Amino acid sequence: MYNPLQARDPLGKWVKEHGGASIEDVVSKTSMVDLENMALDDRTPTAVLNNLATTEYGFNHPFEENETYPNANGEPPKDARENRYNYEQQLVRYDSKVRCTAIERGADDTALSVCRFDYNPQIRNAVARNTDDARTLDVLSSDESWKVRGAVAGNPHTPKNATERLLNDDEAIVRAEALKRSDLSSEQIRKAVDDSLEPALHGNGVATDDMTKITRAASDNWQADADTLHECLRVDDYETQRNVAEHEHTSRKDLQQLALNADNTVREQVAFNPHTSQETLNVLADDGWTQTRINVAGNPNTSTETLDYMSDQWSPHVKRAIATNSNTSVETLRKLSHDSDKSVRQLAYSGLKQKGEKPIDKPFKPDKPVEEENPGKYMSADFDPMEYFGLNS
């Protein structure tokens, strides 16, 4: 795996290993496969990577009838037609794969500042993802290719003026990528969401794919405020709802509405969110999805009364979560210390000790074999496989 902190070989050592030839001579006589391996090698000097990233050998090297051009696997051609095809493929591979690899593996800003003006968008995209030069990123933020602009939006070194430009990009996918940045203010996120949803709010009310991209990205940004998250819910999208359900800034009113969502994973996130109200958690205590009830049992905001009520459920996973919740009462922990599940008992013992209480006078020994002694421990009259595997939802 590439380690940018690992020291590369001195250029003199590399030249000596290649018989004293110049970088240009070595590159011009090396196959595409070997050039790619050279770019991937952590020992290759930066000067060589700069040459691989910027050279135009692939387009200036003339085709010679007597020259043999191997394919991508290093195999010689079978005939003249295949030889010509291999030559043309080498041009394409060299201009994209080898050069991009050199850029990604450590070519310095000297090479990247040259490559930012390359005609090939793949090269500019590689530069946008790997440079930390503010001037280069500013130039590429206005690139004609939306993929390049999207790569600039995802680069943590992109300057603020370029980020502001990308938030108003014509392509929704670029704006969405910019909305994922952690250095945005809540006002910037809110404006991007409002601008995106305005056609739906003042038009026919139909949400488009572009709107969905924006709400997904905005609701996944932890800088978004409660009002912005509420606006995102105007788009009926599962991923957006899930992001809002787990967001720390989501209002309790919105969490209450999401607790009634038809999607299991959305309700799971509401039950897991520590800002969910006790009243909403009380409603989710009877949820048909086991993981939702487990999250309720483990939520630090769940009331003592709700935890006591849930302790009668059959699921050992729910009871384990109850035993570890600091809101669980001593009486409930004592009840769980008599549970047939060994791990529930152990967790209840620990909970009682933390509260300064003695677990029980004598260790509990169930009348029937359980857990490790009984392979069919869950095959009891109380076990409902439809509920356990979530098939009843």
Summary of the structure (lengths in Angstrom):
residues: 393
radius of gyration: 30.7
end to end distance: 44.4
largest distance: 94.2
contacts: 1193
relative contact order: 0.04
helix: 58%
strand: 0%
